[in-house]
């Protein structure tokens, strides 16, 4: 069975979570990297993306829960695409939102709002929302782009570049390429020799603009500035090896319409603001950490690495690395690896308030589904675990500062927190229904026989049950859950009153016609202190109702 946490993962990718706090400092506080000026009303100091007043317009009331125009528009914007292909997509989406609110009401009645996992996740989300306000107050408010900088950046964005490069993993390979080039070997010939099944042309070339290159790789941009057309650069050292770069094409977009220039100006301005905000947030987080002078307690860290290792490593690797044995030799005999025995031990000493092992464990458990440790070797595992500890310290310091200022009490935070609470309670109710489903092997095989056409290979041949057992059982559970949800929603519609403001719904600034070309995008909120979608949306599982 999936857990509540897994059910809310929403396909988020958290590849940056394992970066060190200082390398990832820009992302650490830059929680609105892609959505600067996000939906904000109430106490906000920044311009909103949504029309004013959307937070007060109620388009539906489900029992004592309101669906405002603001909540609906954001949910619809980031929600699954299948609804947008419906004949009446806006009305259909609202139907599914109402279904989730009805189930949430029943979850509240059962006390699921006080469920430990729901409460923990809601606390994490509230902290993340509060740090977004901190980012706006302390970072975005300091961003200023002058006209000269903007004009220079626009000029750079109009310069288009096409680059190719040779890659040398070590100095021996580099010396070989330099010798061949000096002897007259054509660059393009050496370039073609580097391509194979695993190295495509896109891995050794790039089409970009001077401004975007400066944004993504400042060092390479400086080198390219010194190159004339067709010349090969001196070796550029990088962590993975050396690069020999050649400018294969360079041209300037000299003719632009007024509309194109206005769009270009806005795009460049956003990028400049983001660049400056990233630099400011780097310094902000580094200063925050430095002022607290955090020091990891070695003995407690050794306990932690044994605890985490026991949960994420294979039994064979855990035994081979002898983590428990090393721990006992360094820390003295331990009766067990029971977390509760060490919860109150200091993991990181800080100037104001220490981080206890139990604090980290709570932080880790709330994010466990998203964290991947490097288990190639004991040393790499320990290093990646230490990075997670620093990450948790950073999160604690940011959230503590935001709470000390009372930012969690801002109207925009309280509104979004309420949306998330309702979503979490609904998800907990749904999990309860899923856990109640009992599936026998006979039922699964009967389902398989009825749905044989779903289980075919690329040639059209039916796959044997033994090869698709897991998929069949998953489909059985999904279909049974859909039936149970249908029955539950119909009962709840008689239990709780539902009122829809049709006039407000029709007045929403949204395209009401179906979009047959709509497709799903994986949207993730960059940075922040807690991995989550930017806003709650309806579940993709409602597609089974279509």
N, C-alpha and C positions, 0 to 999 in steps of 0.2 A: 504493500500500500504506500502511496505517496504521503508525505507529511504535509502539514499546513504550510511549512516553509517552502517545500518543494513546489507546492501548488501555486505559490505566489512568485516563483522565480521569473516567469515571463520572458524566458530565453535571454536574459541579460548576460552579456559578456563582460567579465571583470578582469581582463588580462592585466590591467595596470595595478590591481590590488597588491600584487607582490612586490612592487617597486619600493625602494627605500624611501623613507619620509622626505629626505632632502632631494633626491632625484625627482620624486613625484610631487614636490611641494606645490607646483603650479596647479596640478589637478587636485591637490589636497584641499585647498580652500576654494578653488575656482569651480564652484558647484553649478554655475549656470553658464558653462563655457559656450554651449551652443544655443542658449536661449536667453541672452542678456535682455533685461527688461521684461521678464516673464509676467504672466498674468498677476497683477498686483493692484489691489484697491485698498480701502481701509487706511492702514497706517503707512502705506508704502511711500517712499520718497522718489520712486522712479516711474517713468511713464509706462502704462500698461499696453499689452498687445491687444487685449479684448476691449470692445467698446465699454465706455463707462456705464456703471449701473447693472452690469450683468450679474453681480453677486447678490443683488436684491430682488431680481425677477425670478419668481417661482413658477416653473413650467409644469411641475407635478408634485403632489403631496401624497405620500404613502404612509398611512397611519400618522405618526408624529414626525416622520422624516421628510424633509424637503429636498427636491432636486432643483437646484437653481440653474439659470441659464449659463452661468459661469462653469459650474460642474459639468453640465451636459456638453457644452461646446468643447471643453478640454478633453473629456472622455471620448467624445466622438472623433475628434481630430487624431488622437493617438490609438483609437480602438481598432479592432480587427476589420479587415476589408470585406469579408463575406456579406456583412450587413449593407454595405454601401452599394452592392449590386442588386439589392432588393428593389421591388417596384416602388416602395415608399420607404427609403432608407432611414430618414429621420424618425418617422413614427415607429419603425421596427426597432431601431436602436433604443428608443425610449421604452418600448415594451420590455426589452431585456434588462434595462436599468431598473425598471419597476420590479421585475421578477427578483433581482438581486436584493433590492430594498425589502421586499416582502420576506425573503428568507432571512435577511439580517434581523428584521423585527422578531421573528421566531427565535433566532439565535440570542437576541437580547433577553427574551423571556426565559430562556433556558440558562441564562447567566454566563454565556460564552464571552461576554465583554471582560469578565474577570478571569478568564482562562489564562494560565501563566504564560503560555507561548504568545497569545494575542497581546497580553499586557507588555511583554518584553519587546515584541516587535514594534508596538505602538510607541513605546518610550524611545526606541532607536529612531523611529521616523520623526518623532517630535524634535529630537536633538538635531537631526539632519535639517529639518525645516528651519530651526532656530539659527543654525550656522549659515544657512542661505541668507538670512537677514543680516547676519554679521558680515558676510561677504559684501552685500550691497552697501552697508553702512561704512565699512572700513576700507574696501577696495574700490568698488565701482565709483563711489563718490569722489575718489581721488584721480580718476582717469580724465586726462585732458589732452586732446590732440590739436595742435596748432595748424593753421592753414598751410604754412610752408612744408611741414612734415607730410601733410595730406597730399599736396601737389606733387612732391617728390615721389611719394609712394604710388600715385596714379601713373606717373611717367614710367616707373619700373614695371607696373602691372601691364603696360602696353607693349613692353619688350618681351617677345616670345623666344624661347630657347628650346633647342633639341640637343640632348646630350647623350653620349655613349661613353662607356668606361670599361677598362680592363680591371679585373680584381685579382690581387695576389694575396694569398693567405699568410705568407711569410716573406722574410727578406730574400730567401733563395729564389722564390718565384719572381719576386720584384726585380731582382738583379737580372734574371733571365729575360724578362719582358723589356727592360731598359736596354739591354745589350742588343736584342733583336730590332728594336726601334732605331737604335743608333746605327745599325748596319743596313738600314733601309727597308726593313720589313714593313709592309703596309699595315696600318692600324686596323683597317677593316678585316684583314685576313686573320690577325690575332684575335680580333673580336669574335669572328665566326667560329674560331677554334674553341672558344670558351662555352659555346652554346651546345647543349645536349638535351636529353629527355627531362632532366631535372632543372636545368638552367635555361629558361626561355629568354627571348629577346627583351621582354619587359623587365626581366631581372637585371639587365645590364644597360638599360636606356631609360630616358625620361623626357617627356614633353611638358614644359611648364612655362612660367613667366619669371622674370627677374625678381619680382616682389615675392611670389610664392616660394621660390627657391630660398630667398633670404629668410622667410618664415620657417621653413622646414629644415634647412641646413645652412646656417650662416657661414660656416667655414668654407663649404663648397662654393657658395655665392661669391665670397671674396676671391677665391681662386679663379672662378669663371670670369670675373671682372678684368683679370690680368691677361686673359687669353684672347688672341685674335682668332678669326674663323679658321678652322682646320688644324689648329695647333693642339698639341697634347700637353697636358699640365704636368708639373713636377709631381712626385708621389704625394698623395694626401693620406696621412696616417689616420686610422680609425681603430676602434677597439677590436674589430674582427679582422683587420688586415690593412692593405694599402690599395689605393685607387688611382688610376691614371685616366684622366677625364679629357674628352675631346668635344668641342662645340661643333656639331654637324650642321646646325642651321640656326640662324638668328635673324629675326625680322621684327619690325615695329608696326603695330596697328595704328596707322596714321589717320585714317578716315573713320570717324564714328558719328552716328546720329546723336541728336541731343538726348534722346531717350536712352541710348546705349551708354552715353557718357554719364548720365545721372545714375543709372544702375551700377556702373563700374565704380563710381564715386562712393555710393553707399556700401558696396561690398568691401572696398578697400578700407573705408572708415571703420566698419565692423571689425575687420581683421586687425587694424591698428589698435583699436580699443581693447581687443582681446589680448594682443601681444603685450600691451602696457599693463593690463590687469594681471596677466600671468606673472610678469616680472615683479609687480607689487605683492602679489600673493606669495611668491617665492620668499621674498624678504620677510613678509609678515609671519609666515609659519616658521621660518628659520629663527627669527628673533624670539618667537614664542617658545620654541624648544630650547634655545640657548639660555634664555632667562631662567628656565626651570632646572637647567643643568641635570638632565636625567641620567641616572646610572643604573644599569641592570645588575641585580643581585645574582651573582653566579650560582649560588646554591639553589635558589628558587628556580632559576632558569633551567638548571639541570633536571629538577623535578618536572618542570613543564615539558622539556623535550622528551622525557620518558613517557609522560602522560599523552602528549600529542602523538608521539611515535607509535604508541600502542594502538591508537585509534585509526591512523592513516597508513601505516606501513603494513606490508604483508607479514604474517607470523614468521616466515622464513627470514625476511630481511631484518625484522626487529630482533630476532634471536642472533642473527649473524653479526649485527652491529653491537650487540651486547649492551644496549642502552641502560638497562636496569643494573647490570653489573658495574658499569662505569659510574653510574649514579651512586651506588652503594659505596664504592671505593672512595669517591670524592666527598660524599655528604654523610657518610656513616650509615649503618644499617637502617633500613626502612621496613616497617612492618608490612606495608602494602602501598599500592599506587591509587588509593582512594582519594579522589579530588577533595572531598570534604575535610580530610585531615590537614590539608595544606592551604585551604581557601584564604585564610587570614595572614598568610605569609607575604611579606613585601617582595614584589617582583621588580619594580622600578622605583628607586628613590628620587623624589622630586623636591624642589624647594618648599612648595606649599602643601602638597597632599600626595602621598605615595600611591602608586598603583599596586593593588594587591593581586595575588594570583587569581583569586576569585573574580576580581574585576575583569581581568583579561579573559578568564574562562567564559564569563557571560558574554563578553564582546565577541569572542571566537565562536561560540555556539550559535549566536544570532547570524553569523556570516559563513558558517562552516560549509554550506552548500556551494559557495562561490570561491572558496579559497583552495588554491592548488600549491602544495609544497614541492620543492625540488628534491626528489629522492634519489638522484643519481649517485650520491655518495653521502656519508655521514656529515662531511664538512659542508656540503651544499645544502643539506637538509637543515643543519643548525643555522646556517646563514639566512635561509629563507624564513625560518621560524623567528629569528631575531628581527628581521624586517617587519614581520607581523606585529611583534611587540612594539616596535617603534611606531608603527601605524596606529596601534591602539592608544599609545600615549598621545600622539598628535590629535586623534579624535577626542580623547578625554579633555585635553586642554582647550580645544576649540569649543566643545559643547559647554564646558564649565564657564568659559568666558561669555558665551551667548546667554546662558541661564542667569549668570550674575547680573547681566543687563536687563533681564526680564524679557528677552526677545521672544521666548516661547509664548508670551501672553499677547503678542500682536494679533490683530484680528485675522490677517491673512494666514498666520500659522494655525490659529485655532480652527479656522474654516477647513483648511486642508487636512488637519489632524482628524477632524470629524469625518471627512470623506474616507480617510484611510481606516478609521475605526469601524465604520459601517462595512467597508470592503473586507476587513479582517474577520469580523463577526460572521459575515455571509460565508466566507471561505471556511471558517470553522464549522458552520452549520452544514455546508456541503460535504466536508470531510466526515462529519458524523453520519451523514446519509451513505457515503461511500463505504465507510467501515461496517455498516449494517448489512451490506450486500454479501450473501453467501453463494459461492459458485462451486458447483461440483464438477468433476471431470466429465461426467456424462452430459451435463448441460453445455460445457465448452465444446465437446465433440458434436453435439446436436447443432449448436450455433455454426460450427465450421461447415457441417453438411449443408446447412441452409444458405451459407454465404460463400460457396466454393469459388465463385467468380472473383471474389476479393483477394483470393490467395493463389495467384498465378505468377509464374516467372515471366521473363521478357519474351519467351517464345510462345507464351499462351498456355503452357502446361500447368496443370494444377499441382501445387506443392503439397507434399504429404503433411498430415497434421503434426507429426513429430518435429518438422522443421519450422513450423509457424505457431507452435503452442503458445509462446509468450505473447505474440501479437494477437492471437485469437482470444486469449484470456483478457488482454487489455481492451479489445473491442467489445467483449462481453460486458465487462464492467462499465465501459462508457455508455453502452446502449441501455443497460439496466439503470444507471444513474440518470440518464436522460428521461426514462419513463418515470422514475421516482420523483424527479424534479417537476415534471409535468403535473403529476398528481398533487404534489405538495403545493405548487403555485396556485392551482385551481382551488384548493381548500383555503389557502391563505387569502385569496381575493375575497372570500366570503367572511373572513375573520377580521381583516383590516380594510378600512375605507381607502379607495384610490381615487384621486381627483386630478384631472389633466386640464391645464389651462391651454386650450387649443389656440387661442388668439396669440398668446405669448410664444407658443411653439412655432406657429407659422411666421411669426415676426423675427425669428432668429436669423442672424446674418450668416446663413449657411446654405450651400447648394442642396436643394431638396430632391433633385432628379437623380435617378440611379446612375452609378458609374460602373459600367461593365468592365472597364479596364483597371479598376482598383486592385491593388495588390498590397500584401502585408509588408510593413517595414519593421525591422527590429530596432526599436527606439530605446535608448538607455540614457539615464542621467549621468553625465560625466562627473567624476570627482565625488565630492560629498563625503559624509561620514558613514553612510549606510547605503548599500546597493539596493536600488529599487527603480521601478519605472518612474517617469517624471510625474505621472498622475494616475489614479486608479482608472481602469477601463473595464468593460464587460469581458467576461471569459470567452475564449475562443470556443469552448465546449458548447455554447448555445447554437453553433452551426448545425448540430444534430437535430435541432428543431426545424431546420429549413427544409 
